[in-house]
Amino acid sequence: MFYLKRILALFFLIVTLSFADDNPKAVINLTTGDVEKFKMYLLNGLVNSAEYYKNKLKELKVVVVIHGDAYKFFIKDLQNSPYKDDKILLQNQKELEARLENLSKNYGVRFQMCAQGMKSKKIDPKTLYPFVELIENAFIGLVDWQNRGYAYVHIQ
């Protein structure tokens, strides 16, 4: 009986440790519409941070909650959007798309866009990049991720 208890205790310890996640996690509240800030803080910053943790044998888990002026960076069909006349965005769109797709595919970054704000800005969900998920609203998304232990980071 004594050995059975020890074996069960060891089993539960192993199961508990196997579910423990010591990887860093962040939820980014992305609201900036400034292309240079977007490139520097999100695109460059995320790659640099992910590589930092990778060198420490950890995986950085990131969710980006998109709202405010940041919608424009995630729209594939700008001609059918409120941003069709944004010349700086149009000049940078191909590069931004490739870098966002890289973050999604190679670093596992999840992009979640506030559907409520999209409605008010008249953004059609069909115009978004395929790696963008819709969520009910940004507030709920941010609260849910923080309650799952994700550190809050704001890029405005």
VMD Tcl script that builds the backbone (N, CA, C; Angstrom):
set m [mol new atoms 468]
animate dup $m
set s [atomselect $m all]
$s set {name element resname resid chain x y z} {
  {N N MET 1 A 0.824 -1.195 0.000}
  {CA C MET 1 A 0.000 0.000 0.000}
  {C C MET 1 A 0.868 1.259 0.000}
  {N N PHE 2 A 1.951 1.216 0.766}
  {CA C PHE 2 A 2.861 2.356 0.848}
  {C C PHE 2 A 3.438 2.689 -0.529}
  {N N TYR 3 A 3.864 1.646 -1.276}
  {CA C TYR 3 A 4.440 1.860 -2.598}
  {C C TYR 3 A 3.401 2.360 -3.587}
  {N N LEU 4 A 2.198 1.902 -3.462}
  {CA C LEU 4 A 1.131 2.359 -4.340}
  {C C LEU 4 A 0.900 3.852 -4.159}
  {N N LYS 5 A 0.896 4.316 -2.915}
  {CA C LYS 5 A 0.728 5.749 -2.649}
  {C C LYS 5 A 1.883 6.553 -3.248}
  {N N ARG 6 A 3.096 6.039 -3.118}
  {CA C ARG 6 A 4.259 6.743 -3.664}
  {C C ARG 6 A 4.199 6.787 -5.188}
  {N N ILE 7 A 3.794 5.680 -5.779}
  {CA C ILE 7 A 3.681 5.634 -7.235}
  {C C ILE 7 A 2.614 6.605 -7.720}
  {N N LEU 8 A 1.474 6.638 -7.042}
  {CA C LEU 8 A 0.405 7.572 -7.403}
  {C C LEU 8 A 0.866 9.017 -7.228}
  {N N ALA 9 A 1.560 9.291 -6.136}
  {CA C ALA 9 A 2.068 10.646 -5.900}
  {C C ALA 9 A 3.039 11.054 -7.001}
  {N N LEU 10 A 3.930 10.151 -7.367}
  {CA C LEU 10 A 4.884 10.425 -8.433}
  {C C LEU 10 A 4.161 10.633 -9.759}
  {N N PHE 11 A 3.176 9.805 -10.029}
  {CA C PHE 11 A 2.380 9.945 -11.246}
  {C C PHE 11 A 1.727 11.325 -11.312}
  {N N PHE 12 A 1.082 11.762 -10.234}
  {CA C PHE 12 A 0.421 13.062 -10.221}
  {C C PHE 12 A 1.424 14.204 -10.342}
  {N N LEU 13 A 2.593 14.047 -9.771}
  {CA C LEU 13 A 3.634 15.066 -9.901}
  {C C LEU 13 A 4.073 15.190 -11.357}
  {N N ILE 14 A 4.288 14.064 -12.015}
  {CA C ILE 14 A 4.707 14.081 -13.419}
  {C C ILE 14 A 3.616 14.699 -14.292}
  {N N VAL 15 A 2.374 14.332 -14.061}
  {CA C VAL 15 A 1.257 14.890 -14.835}
  {C C VAL 15 A 1.172 16.392 -14.620}
  {N N THR 16 A 1.293 16.832 -13.380}
  {CA C THR 16 A 1.217 18.258 -13.073}
  {C C THR 16 A 2.344 19.019 -13.759}
  {N N LEU 17 A 3.558 18.506 -13.688}
  {CA C LEU 17 A 4.687 19.174 -14.315}
  {C C LEU 17 A 4.582 19.181 -15.832}
  {N N SER 18 A 3.991 18.162 -16.391}
  {CA C SER 18 A 3.866 18.120 -17.848}
  {C C SER 18 A 2.884 19.170 -18.355}
  {N N PHE 19 A 1.961 19.595 -17.493}
  {CA C PHE 19 A 1.011 20.634 -17.895}
  {C C PHE 19 A 1.493 22.028 -17.523}
  {N N ALA 20 A 2.532 22.117 -16.730}
  {CA C ALA 20 A 3.064 23.420 -16.339}
  {C C ALA 20 A 3.673 24.087 -17.566}
  {N N ASP 21 A 3.457 25.379 -17.675}
  {CA C ASP 21 A 3.952 26.118 -18.822}
  {C C ASP 21 A 4.746 27.308 -18.315}
  {N N ASP 22 A 6.058 27.215 -18.443}
  {CA C ASP 22 A 6.887 28.316 -17.976}
  {C C ASP 22 A 7.332 29.204 -19.134}
  {N N ASN 23 A 6.713 29.028 -20.291}
  {CA C ASN 23 A 7.012 29.897 -21.419}
  {C C ASN 23 A 6.380 31.268 -21.202}
  {N N PRO 24 A 7.086 32.334 -21.602}
  {CA C PRO 24 A 6.535 33.678 -21.458}
  {C C PRO 24 A 5.349 33.879 -22.391}
  {N N LYS 25 A 4.354 34.633 -21.914}
  {CA C LYS 25 A 3.126 34.868 -22.679}
  {C C LYS 25 A 2.771 36.344 -22.597}
  {N N ALA 26 A 2.372 36.916 -23.726}
  {CA C ALA 26 A 1.996 38.329 -23.749}
  {C C ALA 26 A 0.780 38.537 -24.640}
  {N N VAL 27 A -0.085 39.434 -24.201}
  {CA C VAL 27 A -1.184 39.898 -25.043}
  {C C VAL 27 A -0.890 41.362 -25.350}
  {N N ILE 28 A -0.883 41.677 -26.630}
  {CA C ILE 28 A -0.563 43.032 -27.061}
  {C C ILE 28 A -1.845 43.748 -27.442}
  {N N ASN 29 A -2.069 44.888 -26.816}
  {CA C ASN 29 A -3.183 45.769 -27.111}
  {C C ASN 29 A -2.687 46.723 -28.193}
  {N N LEU 30 A -2.985 46.409 -29.455}
  {CA C LEU 30 A -2.458 47.164 -30.587}
  {C C LEU 30 A -3.475 48.188 -31.068}
  {N N THR 31 A -3.131 49.474 -30.933}
  {CA C THR 31 A -4.038 50.543 -31.358}
  {C C THR 31 A -3.392 51.543 -32.307}
  {N N THR 32 A -2.086 51.467 -32.514}
  {CA C THR 32 A -1.419 52.481 -33.328}
  {C C THR 32 A -1.780 52.375 -34.801}
  {N N GLY 33 A -1.856 53.516 -35.446}
  {CA C GLY 33 A -2.046 53.566 -36.883}
  {C C GLY 33 A -0.803 54.108 -37.579}
  {N N ASP 34 A 0.253 54.351 -36.814}
  {CA C ASP 34 A 1.501 54.894 -37.330}
  {C C ASP 34 A 2.358 53.754 -37.878}
  {N N VAL 35 A 2.687 53.811 -39.158}
  {CA C VAL 35 A 3.423 52.726 -39.822}
  {C C VAL 35 A 4.787 52.501 -39.185}
  {N N GLU 36 A 5.501 53.564 -38.886}
  {CA C GLU 36 A 6.843 53.408 -38.314}
  {C C GLU 36 A 6.793 52.799 -36.911}
  {N N LYS 37 A 5.858 53.231 -36.087}
  {CA C LYS 37 A 5.688 52.618 -34.751}
  {C C LYS 37 A 5.311 51.152 -34.889}
  {N N PHE 38 A 4.419 50.866 -35.831}
  {CA C PHE 38 A 3.977 49.494 -36.071}
  {C C PHE 38 A 5.154 48.602 -36.441}
  {N N LYS 39 A 5.988 49.086 -37.351}
  {CA C LYS 39 A 7.159 48.303 -37.763}
  {C C LYS 39 A 8.126 48.104 -36.595}
  {N N MET 40 A 8.437 49.214 -35.908}
  {CA C MET 40 A 9.448 49.151 -34.861}
  {C C MET 40 A 8.991 48.325 -33.664}
  {N N TYR 41 A 7.805 48.629 -33.130}
  {CA C TYR 41 A 7.383 47.993 -31.885}
  {C C TYR 41 A 6.760 46.618 -32.083}
  {N N LEU 42 A 5.967 46.461 -33.132}
  {CA C LEU 42 A 5.323 45.161 -33.313}
  {C C LEU 42 A 6.180 44.233 -34.173}
  {N N LEU 43 A 6.448 44.620 -35.396}
  {CA C LEU 43 A 7.135 43.713 -36.311}
  {C C LEU 43 A 8.568 43.415 -35.876}
  {N N ASN 44 A 9.358 44.435 -35.636}
  {CA C ASN 44 A 10.747 44.215 -35.199}
  {C C ASN 44 A 10.803 43.730 -33.756}
  {N N GLY 45 A 10.019 44.367 -32.899}
  {CA C GLY 45 A 10.051 44.028 -31.481}
  {C C GLY 45 A 9.659 42.594 -31.193}
  {N N LEU 46 A 8.646 42.105 -31.867}
  {CA C LEU 46 A 8.215 40.728 -31.623}
  {C C LEU 46 A 9.254 39.710 -32.081}
  {N N VAL 47 A 9.842 39.930 -33.244}
  {CA C VAL 47 A 10.864 38.997 -33.728}
  {C C VAL 47 A 12.052 38.998 -32.772}
  {N N ASN 48 A 12.502 40.185 -32.375}
  {CA C ASN 48 A 13.640 40.279 -31.455}
  {C C ASN 48 A 13.334 39.593 -30.126}
  {N N SER 49 A 12.145 39.814 -29.602}
  {CA C SER 49 A 11.759 39.204 -28.325}
  {C C SER 49 A 11.635 37.689 -28.446}
  {N N ALA 50 A 11.027 37.230 -29.534}
  {CA C ALA 50 A 10.880 35.781 -29.743}
  {C C ALA 50 A 12.248 35.114 -29.849}
  {N N GLU 51 A 13.169 35.742 -30.549}
  {CA C GLU 51 A 14.517 35.188 -30.681}
  {C C GLU 51 A 15.250 35.192 -29.336}
  {N N TYR 52 A 15.061 36.228 -28.543}
  {CA C TYR 52 A 15.657 36.296 -27.206}
  {C C TYR 52 A 15.240 35.080 -26.380}
  {N N TYR 53 A 13.930 34.811 -26.352}
  {CA C TYR 53 A 13.437 33.677 -25.573}
  {C C TYR 53 A 13.837 32.344 -26.187}
  {N N LYS 54 A 13.889 32.302 -27.498}
  {CA C LYS 54 A 14.314 31.072 -28.181}
  {C C LYS 54 A 15.742 30.702 -27.764}
  {N N ASN 55 A 16.591 31.704 -27.641}
  {CA C ASN 55 A 17.969 31.465 -27.196}
  {C C ASN 55 A 18.030 30.983 -25.749}
  {N N LYS 56 A 16.977 31.183 -25.000}
  {CA C LYS 56 A 16.880 30.693 -23.622}
  {C C LYS 56 A 16.067 29.393 -23.562}
  {N N LEU 57 A 15.839 28.802 -24.767}
  {CA C LEU 57 A 15.085 27.552 -24.909}
  {C C LEU 57 A 13.645 27.679 -24.429}
  {N N LYS 58 A 13.072 28.838 -24.664}
  {CA C LYS 58 A 11.670 29.080 -24.334}
  {C C LYS 58 A 10.954 29.598 -25.571}
  {N N GLU 59 A 9.648 29.410 -25.570}
  {CA C GLU 59 A 8.839 29.884 -26.690}
  {C C GLU 59 A 7.949 31.026 -26.214}
  {N N LEU 60 A 8.095 32.174 -26.846}
  {CA C LEU 60 A 7.261 33.325 -26.532}
  {C C LEU 60 A 5.903 33.136 -27.194}
  {N N LYS 61 A 4.856 33.152 -26.391}
  {CA C LYS 61 A 3.491 33.031 -26.911}
  {C C LYS 61 A 2.880 34.424 -26.924}
  {N N VAL 62 A 2.359 34.826 -28.074}
  {CA C VAL 62 A 1.842 36.188 -28.221}
  {C C VAL 62 A 0.494 36.171 -28.919}
  {N N VAL 63 A -0.411 36.981 -28.367}
  {CA C VAL 63 A -1.692 37.265 -29.002}
  {C C VAL 63 A -1.753 38.773 -29.174}
  {N N VAL 64 A -2.101 39.219 -30.374}
  {CA C VAL 64 A -2.228 40.643 -30.652}
  {C C VAL 64 A -3.714 40.943 -30.822}
  {N N VAL 65 A -4.242 41.810 -29.947}
  {CA C VAL 65 A -5.635 42.234 -30.046}
  {C C VAL 65 A -5.644 43.576 -30.779}
  {N N ILE 66 A -6.317 43.588 -31.921}
  {CA C ILE 66 A -6.272 44.714 -32.856}
  {C C ILE 66 A -7.540 45.546 -32.754}
  {N N HIS 67 A -7.341 46.853 -32.556}
  {CA C HIS 67 A -8.470 47.790 -32.609}
  {C C HIS 67 A -7.920 49.193 -32.763}
  {N N GLY 68 A -8.765 50.203 -32.623}
  {CA C GLY 68 A -8.313 51.588 -32.793}
  {C C GLY 68 A -7.885 51.842 -34.226}
  {N N ASP 69 A -6.753 52.499 -34.374}
  {CA C ASP 69 A -6.250 52.828 -35.708}
  {C C ASP 69 A -5.450 51.700 -36.346}
  {N N ALA 70 A -5.278 50.586 -35.657}
  {CA C ALA 70 A -4.443 49.491 -36.157}
  {C C ALA 70 A -5.152 48.581 -37.156}
  {N N TYR 71 A -6.449 48.742 -37.335}
  {CA C TYR 71 A -7.165 47.875 -38.284}
  {C C TYR 71 A -6.494 47.850 -39.650}
  {N N LYS 72 A -6.037 48.998 -40.084}
  {CA C LYS 72 A -5.559 49.152 -41.466}
  {C C LYS 72 A -4.400 48.240 -41.834}
  {N N PHE 73 A -3.638 47.789 -40.862}
  {CA C PHE 73 A -2.482 46.948 -41.156}
  {C C PHE 73 A -2.861 45.494 -41.478}
  {N N PHE 74 A -4.109 45.142 -41.276}
  {CA C PHE 74 A -4.537 43.744 -41.407}
  {C C PHE 74 A -5.568 43.535 -42.517}
  {N N ILE 75 A -5.698 44.533 -43.377}
  {CA C ILE 75 A -6.673 44.481 -44.467}
  {C C ILE 75 A -5.943 44.206 -45.778}
  {N N LYS 76 A -6.300 43.108 -46.401}
  {CA C LYS 76 A -5.673 42.714 -47.662}
  {C C LYS 76 A -6.189 43.574 -48.821}
  {N N ASP 77 A -7.473 43.814 -48.840}
  {CA C ASP 77 A -8.111 44.561 -49.934}
  {C C ASP 77 A -8.348 46.006 -49.485}
  {N N LEU 78 A -7.308 46.820 -49.583}
  {CA C LEU 78 A -7.417 48.213 -49.130}
  {C C LEU 78 A -8.352 49.041 -50.007}
  {N N GLN 79 A -8.495 48.678 -51.272}
  {CA C GLN 79 A -9.346 49.455 -52.180}
  {C C GLN 79 A -10.811 49.430 -51.743}
  {N N ASN 80 A -11.202 48.387 -51.038}
  {CA C ASN 80 A -12.581 48.289 -50.542}
  {C C ASN 80 A -12.612 48.485 -49.028}
  {N N SER 81 A -11.868 49.465 -48.567}
  {CA C SER 81 A -11.790 49.731 -47.133}
  {C C SER 81 A -11.739 51.241 -46.899}
  {N N PRO 82 A -11.896 51.657 -45.654}
  {CA C PRO 82 A -11.792 53.093 -45.345}
  {C C PRO 82 A -10.374 53.644 -45.524}
  {N N TYR 83 A -9.404 52.775 -45.790}
  {CA C TYR 83 A -7.999 53.183 -45.881}
  {C C TYR 83 A -7.479 53.239 -47.313}
  {N N LYS 84 A -8.380 53.254 -48.282}
  {CA C LYS 84 A -7.981 53.188 -49.691}
  {C C LYS 84 A -7.143 54.380 -50.151}
  {N N ASP 85 A -7.203 55.505 -49.424}
  {CA C ASP 85 A -6.444 56.694 -49.812}
  {C C ASP 85 A -5.197 56.917 -48.960}
  {N N ASP 86 A -4.850 55.971 -48.119}
  {CA C ASP 86 A -3.676 56.089 -47.256}
  {C C ASP 86 A -2.435 55.709 -48.068}
  {N N LYS 87 A -1.745 56.710 -48.607}
  {CA C LYS 87 A -0.616 56.471 -49.517}
  {C C LYS 87 A 0.550 55.756 -48.833}
  {N N ILE 88 A 0.845 56.125 -47.606}
  {CA C ILE 88 A 1.949 55.479 -46.887}
  {C C ILE 88 A 1.640 54.004 -46.669}
  {N N LEU 89 A 0.401 53.706 -46.297}
  {CA C LEU 89 A -0.002 52.318 -46.103}
  {C C LEU 89 A 0.079 51.542 -47.410}
  {N N LEU 90 A -0.408 52.133 -48.487}
  {CA C LEU 90 A -0.376 51.471 -49.788}
  {C C LEU 90 A 1.066 51.165 -50.218}
  {N N GLN 91 A 1.995 52.071 -49.936}
  {CA C GLN 91 A 3.399 51.866 -50.293}
  {C C GLN 91 A 4.026 50.739 -49.475}
  {N N ASN 92 A 3.569 50.543 -48.270}
  {CA C ASN 92 A 4.170 49.562 -47.357}
  {C C ASN 92 A 3.407 48.249 -47.263}
  {N N GLN 93 A 2.254 48.150 -47.892}
  {CA C GLN 93 A 1.356 47.020 -47.661}
  {C C GLN 93 A 1.994 45.658 -47.935}
  {N N LYS 94 A 2.677 45.484 -49.039}
  {CA C LYS 94 A 3.263 44.166 -49.375}
  {C C LYS 94 A 4.278 43.737 -48.315}
  {N N GLU 95 A 5.133 44.658 -47.906}
  {CA C GLU 95 A 6.125 44.344 -46.877}
  {C C GLU 95 A 5.440 43.991 -45.556}
  {N N LEU 96 A 4.450 44.784 -45.162}
  {CA C LEU 96 A 3.749 44.541 -43.901}
  {C C LEU 96 A 3.050 43.190 -43.926}
  {N N GLU 97 A 2.399 42.879 -45.031}
  {CA C GLU 97 A 1.707 41.596 -45.152}
  {C C GLU 97 A 2.691 40.433 -44.989}
  {N N ALA 98 A 3.817 40.501 -45.662}
  {CA C ALA 98 A 4.809 39.419 -45.589}
  {C C ALA 98 A 5.346 39.266 -44.169}
  {N N ARG 99 A 5.590 40.375 -43.500}
  {CA C ARG 99 A 6.137 40.312 -42.142}
  {C C ARG 99 A 5.093 39.822 -41.140}
  {N N LEU 100 A 3.841 40.214 -41.323}
  {CA C LEU 100 A 2.770 39.721 -40.450}
  {C C LEU 100 A 2.570 38.222 -40.644}
  {N N GLU 101 A 2.576 37.804 -41.890}
  {CA C GLU 101 A 2.423 36.376 -42.174}
  {C C GLU 101 A 3.575 35.575 -41.568}
  {N N ASN 102 A 4.779 36.122 -41.613}
  {CA C ASN 102 A 5.939 35.490 -40.998}
  {C C ASN 102 A 5.726 35.328 -39.484}
  {N N LEU 103 A 5.230 36.368 -38.839}
  {CA C LEU 103 A 4.968 36.283 -37.397}
  {C C LEU 103 A 3.943 35.193 -37.091}
  {N N SER 104 A 2.920 35.109 -37.923}
  {CA C SER 104 A 1.872 34.109 -37.717}
  {C C SER 104 A 2.399 32.697 -37.949}
  {N N LYS 105 A 3.058 32.473 -39.069}
  {CA C LYS 105 A 3.506 31.128 -39.444}
  {C C LYS 105 A 4.727 30.649 -38.661}
  {N N ASN 106 A 5.711 31.502 -38.522}
  {CA C ASN 106 A 6.993 31.066 -37.958}
  {C C ASN 106 A 7.146 31.308 -36.468}
  {N N TYR 107 A 6.336 32.195 -35.915}
  {CA C TYR 107 A 6.442 32.494 -34.485}
  {C C TYR 107 A 5.153 32.194 -33.723}
  {N N GLY 108 A 4.128 31.746 -34.426}
  {CA C GLY 108 A 2.883 31.367 -33.772}
  {C C GLY 108 A 2.083 32.519 -33.193}
  {N N VAL 109 A 2.346 33.733 -33.661}
  {CA C VAL 109 A 1.604 34.898 -33.156}
  {C C VAL 109 A 0.171 34.827 -33.662}
  {N N ARG 110 A -0.756 35.026 -32.737}
  {CA C ARG 110 A -2.183 35.055 -33.092}
  {C C ARG 110 A -2.636 36.499 -33.186}
  {N N PHE 111 A -3.387 36.790 -34.234}
  {CA C PHE 111 A -3.915 38.138 -34.440}
  {C C PHE 111 A -5.433 38.078 -34.317}
  {N N GLN 112 A -5.970 38.844 -33.364}
  {CA C GLN 112 A -7.412 38.858 -33.128}
  {C C GLN 112 A -7.930 40.280 -33.259}
  {N N MET 113 A -8.915 40.457 -34.142}
  {CA C MET 113 A -9.447 41.778 -34.422}
  {C C MET 113 A -10.826 41.962 -33.810}
  {N N CYS 114 A -11.039 43.144 -33.271}
  {CA C CYS 114 A -12.302 43.515 -32.637}
  {C C CYS 114 A -13.399 43.675 -33.692}
  {N N ALA 115 A -14.355 42.770 -33.681}
  {CA C ALA 115 A -15.448 42.797 -34.665}
  {C C ALA 115 A -16.371 43.990 -34.443}
  {N N GLN 116 A -16.538 44.388 -33.204}
  {CA C GLN 116 A -17.417 45.521 -32.899}
  {C C GLN 116 A -16.902 46.807 -33.550}
  {N N GLY 117 A -15.609 47.049 -33.425}
  {CA C GLY 117 A -15.016 48.236 -34.037}
  {C C GLY 117 A -15.000 48.167 -35.550}
  {N N MET 118 A -14.853 46.958 -36.071}
  {CA C MET 118 A -14.883 46.791 -37.528}
  {C C MET 118 A -16.218 47.247 -38.097}
  {N N LYS 119 A -17.287 46.927 -37.380}
  {CA C LYS 119 A -18.620 47.330 -37.843}
  {C C LYS 119 A -18.729 48.845 -37.888}
  {N N SER 120 A -18.242 49.510 -36.849}
  {CA C SER 120 A -18.361 50.967 -36.814}
  {C C SER 120 A -17.493 51.636 -37.879}
  {N N LYS 121 A -16.384 50.997 -38.269}
  {CA C LYS 121 A -15.522 51.546 -39.313}
  {C C LYS 121 A -15.891 51.015 -40.700}
  {N N LYS 122 A -16.915 50.183 -40.738}
  {CA C LYS 122 A -17.405 49.594 -41.990}
  {C C LYS 122 A -16.316 48.809 -42.721}
  {N N ILE 123 A -15.661 47.935 -41.954}
  {CA C ILE 123 A -14.639 47.054 -42.520}
  {C C ILE 123 A -15.264 45.681 -42.717}
  {N N ASP 124 A -15.243 45.203 -43.932}
  {CA C ASP 124 A -15.808 43.903 -44.275}
  {C C ASP 124 A -14.821 42.809 -43.854}
  {N N PRO 125 A -15.265 41.826 -43.074}
  {CA C PRO 125 A -14.371 40.729 -42.666}
  {C C PRO 125 A -13.721 39.997 -43.840}
  {N N LYS 126 A -14.344 40.022 -45.008}
  {CA C LYS 126 A -13.792 39.346 -46.184}
  {C C LYS 126 A -12.527 40.027 -46.697}
  {N N THR 127 A -12.271 41.264 -46.270}
  {CA C THR 127 A -11.102 41.997 -46.751}
  {C C THR 127 A -9.851 41.741 -45.898}
  {N N LEU 128 A -9.969 40.954 -44.824}
  {CA C LEU 128 A -8.856 40.725 -43.902}
  {C C LEU 128 A -7.921 39.621 -44.399}
  {N N TYR 129 A -6.694 39.646 -43.892}
  {CA C TYR 129 A -5.763 38.559 -44.172}
  {C C TYR 129 A -6.315 37.276 -43.548}
  {N N PRO 130 A -6.028 36.130 -44.139}
  {CA C PRO 130 A -6.595 34.870 -43.639}
  {C C PRO 130 A -6.124 34.478 -42.233}
  {N N PHE 131 A -5.012 35.012 -41.770}
  {CA C PHE 131 A -4.509 34.654 -40.444}
  {C C PHE 131 A -5.094 35.519 -39.329}
  {N N VAL 132 A -6.019 36.411 -39.653}
  {CA C VAL 132 A -6.654 37.272 -38.650}
  {C C VAL 132 A -7.954 36.627 -38.179}
  {N N GLU 133 A -8.081 36.489 -36.856}
  {CA C GLU 133 A -9.303 35.943 -36.242}
  {C C GLU 133 A -10.164 37.108 -35.760}
  {N N LEU 134 A -11.470 36.912 -35.776}
  {CA C LEU 134 A -12.368 37.928 -35.225}
  {C C LEU 134 A -12.750 37.555 -33.795}
  {N N ILE 135 A -12.811 38.571 -32.941}
  {CA C ILE 135 A -13.315 38.389 -31.583}
  {C C ILE 135 A -14.429 39.400 -31.362}
  {N N GLU 136 A -15.284 39.129 -30.400}
  {CA C GLU 136 A -16.445 39.987 -30.153}
  {C C GLU 136 A -16.037 41.449 -29.977}
  {N N ASN 137 A -15.151 41.693 -29.024}
  {CA C ASN 137 A -14.621 43.044 -28.865}
  {C C ASN 137 A -13.265 42.997 -28.171}
  {N N ALA 138 A -12.520 44.070 -28.299}
  {CA C ALA 138 A -11.151 44.119 -27.792}
  {C C ALA 138 A -11.100 44.007 -26.270}
  {N N PHE 139 A -12.006 44.657 -25.589}
  {CA C PHE 139 A -11.994 44.636 -24.123}
  {C C PHE 139 A -12.098 43.203 -23.603}
  {N N ILE 140 A -13.068 42.470 -24.112}
  {CA C ILE 140 A -13.266 41.083 -23.677}
  {C C ILE 140 A -12.035 40.244 -24.019}
  {N N GLY 141 A -11.492 40.432 -25.210}
  {CA C GLY 141 A -10.304 39.694 -25.610}
  {C C GLY 141 A -9.127 39.954 -24.684}
  {N N LEU 142 A -8.888 41.222 -24.367}
  {CA C LEU 142 A -7.770 41.572 -23.488}
  {C C LEU 142 A -7.963 41.003 -22.088}
  {N N VAL 143 A -9.170 41.097 -21.561}
  {CA C VAL 143 A -9.442 40.562 -20.228}
  {C C VAL 143 A -9.264 39.052 -20.204}
  {N N ASP 144 A -9.804 38.371 -21.213}
  {CA C ASP 144 A -9.699 36.906 -21.258}
  {C C ASP 144 A -8.238 36.450 -21.302}
  {N N TRP 145 A -7.424 37.080 -22.132}
  {CA C TRP 145 A -6.022 36.663 -22.229}
  {C C TRP 145 A -5.256 36.979 -20.945}
  {N N GLN 146 A -5.541 38.125 -20.342}
  {CA C GLN 146 A -4.854 38.445 -19.085}
  {C C GLN 146 A -5.256 37.478 -17.983}
  {N N ASN 147 A -6.498 37.044 -17.984}
  {CA C ASN 147 A -6.940 36.065 -16.987}
  {C C ASN 147 A -6.322 34.687 -17.219}
  {N N ARG 148 A -5.772 34.461 -18.393}
  {CA C ARG 148 A -5.050 33.214 -18.686}
  {C C ARG 148 A -3.555 33.350 -18.379}
  {N N GLY 149 A -3.179 34.462 -17.797}
  {CA C GLY 149 A -1.793 34.634 -17.386}
  {C C GLY 149 A -0.906 35.357 -18.386}
  {N N TYR 150 A -1.474 35.941 -19.420}
  {CA C TYR 150 A -0.701 36.666 -20.424}
  {C C TYR 150 A -0.398 38.074 -19.904}
  {N N ALA 151 A 0.858 38.475 -20.021}
  {CA C ALA 151 A 1.276 39.819 -19.622}
  {C C ALA 151 A 0.711 40.834 -20.627}
  {N N TYR 152 A 0.295 41.975 -20.122}
  {CA C TYR 152 A -0.315 43.018 -20.947}
  {C C TYR 152 A 0.756 43.969 -21.469}
  {N N VAL 153 A 0.731 44.203 -22.787}
  {CA C VAL 153 A 1.633 45.159 -23.434}
  {C C VAL 153 A 0.775 46.030 -24.351}
  {N N HIS 154 A 0.971 47.339 -24.287}
  {CA C HIS 154 A 0.189 48.251 -25.120}
  {C C HIS 154 A 1.101 48.906 -26.149}
  {N N ILE 155 A 0.719 48.826 -27.415}
  {CA C ILE 155 A 1.408 49.544 -28.486}
  {C C ILE 155 A 0.413 50.536 -29.054}
  {N N GLN 156 A 0.666 51.812 -28.733}
  {CA C GLN 156 A -0.256 52.863 -29.195}
  {C C GLN 156 A 0.419 53.888 -30.051}
}
mol reanalyze $m
mol bondsrecalc $m
mol representation Tube
mol addrep $m
